[in-house]
């Protein structure tokens, strides 16, 4: 049973984000750092499955999620995490938990947009959806050299069929899980963005 679960990363991602969504929709409790960082850690293999074009995202994302997981040992909720950095005047400092949370949120948006585009794009190629998702989410925050490297890496992307095979899904089951993640991640992403915006911290740094 455990082996089967680990062999279905898309399903695990969708289920973890549904649980976060349920917490947010209950409005009775704040989102805790531990389940949030765990759900985000399940997304990490997706970047690996996309190959060299998203190697930068995988390395950066994994490091930031590990930091949040470590933070969860001493900080209860995402709100507390942000408040702590505000009090310490370290929100925008490199390596701060708040900065890492913002970067992780960007990774979640990237996957959400990518899935949305895969679901509506005909054919077996990922270059179109992946390029559009990158341009929309990551490119505005990247320098010229990294954007060029990513563009070159796009030619080495797997096909949709290869991606689904790597994730142990067929097109039909993958579509169901991708739609599930898109729906469940939207309120989670909005929740994190609201934490920053209601404190006047912005999202573009």
N, C-alpha and C positions, 0 to 999 in steps of 0.2 A: 504493500500500500504506500509506504513512504517513498519507495523508488518511483512509483507511478506519479506521485505528487511532484517530485523533483523533476520528473521528465515533462511536466506540463507548466513551464514558467508563465505562459500567458494566463492560464487559469488562476495560478497563485497570485499573480499581480491583480487581476480583476477582483478576486475575492478580498484581498487585503484592502484595496481601495473602496470596495463596497462597505467594509466595516468602518473605515474612516468616515465615509459619507454618512453612515448611520449615526455616528457620534456627532457629527456636525448638525445633522437634521434634528437630532434630539434636543439640541439647544440647551441641554441641562448640564453638559460637562464640556470642558475645554479639551482640545486635542492634545494628547500627551506625546512627549518627544519619542518615547520608546516605540509605540506602535507605528508612529509616523515614519521614523527612521527605518524600521523593519520593512514596512511597505515599500519605501523608496529603494531599499537594498535589493528587493526582488526585481526591480526595473534594470539594475546594472547589467545583467547578461544580454539584454536587448541591444545595448550599444556594441557589445562584443560581437554579436551576430551580424552587425552591419559592416564589419570589416574596417579597413584602414581609414576610410573617410571619417569615421566617428571615433577613432582611437583617442583623440584629444578629449572628447566628451566622456568616454569611458574612464580614462585615468582621472580626470578632474572630478567627475561625478562621484566615483567610488570613494575618493579621498574625502570629499565633503560629507557624504553619507556616513562614513566611518566616524568623522568628527561629531556628527549629531548623535550617533549611537553612543559614543563615549560620553557626550554631554548628558545623555538621558540617565546616566547613573547618579547624577547629582542635581539635575534640573527636571522638574516634573512636566511642565507644559510648554508648548511653543510660545505662549504669551509670556511666561516667566523668563524664558530664554531671551526674548527680545528686551524685556524690561531690565534684565540684569545687565545687558550690554549698554542699554541707554544710560543706566545709572553709572556704569563704569566708563562712559564716554568712548566706547570702543566699537560701536555699531559698524562703522565703515572701515575699521582697521582690517588689513589683510589677515586672514585666518580667524577672524571673529566668528562665533557661532551664527550671528545674525547674517553676516555676509555669506557664510556657507549655506545657510537656509535659503537665501535668495537664489544662489547658484543652483541648488538642488531643485528648487521650484521651477527654474528655467528648464532644467532637464526633463521634468515632468510635462511641462508645456510642449517641449520639443516632441516627446513621444506621442502626446495627445494629438498634436497637429499632424504628425507623420501618419498615425493610424487613420485619422479622418480622411487624409488624402489617399491613402492606400485603398480605403473602402469605396471611394468614388472614382478611382482611376482604373480604366480598362487596361488589359494587357498584363504582361508578366514582368515588366521592368520597374525597378525601384528608383531609378535615377531621377525621374520627374518629381515624384512625391518627396523623396529625401532632399533634393536640391531646394524645392519650394519651402519645405519645413525649416531647413537650415537658414535660408535667406530671411525667413520671417522671424525666427526665434534667436539664433545665435549670431548670425553675421553682423548685426548692428553693434555687437559688443566685441568683435574681433578685428585685429589689425589686418592689413593687406596680405602679409606673408601667410598667416594662418588661413585666411579665406582662399588664397590660391592653392594651398596644400589640400584643403578640403575639396575644392573643385576638382583637383586631379584625382583624389581618392574616390570620387563619385563613380569613376569609370570601373572601379573594382568592386562595386556593390554586388551582393548576391541578387539573384532574381527573386521575385515574390515566392515562387515555388520552392526555391532553395531555403529562403528565410523560414517559411512555414515548416519545412522538413526539419530544419535545425531546431525549431521550437516544438517539434513533435505534434504538429497539427496539420490538418488538411485545410484547404481554402475556406470551406464551410465552417468548421469549428473555430478556425483562427478569426474569421469575421465576427463570430458571436462574441468571442473573448475581447477582441479589439473594441467592438461597440460598447461592451460592458465597461471597459477601462475608460473610454472616452466619456461615458455618462457619469461614472463614479468619480473620476478625477476632476471634473469641472468644478464641483462645489469645494473640493479639497484645495485646488489651486486658488479659487476665489477667496477662501478662508485665509490662506497664507498671505495673499496680496493685501487683503483687508487689514491684517495685523500691521503691515508696513504703512499702508496709506492712512489709516486712522491715527497714526503717530507722526504723520508728516514726513515719513522717511523716503518716500518715492520708491520706484522700482527699477530705475535705469542706471544703476551704478554697479 
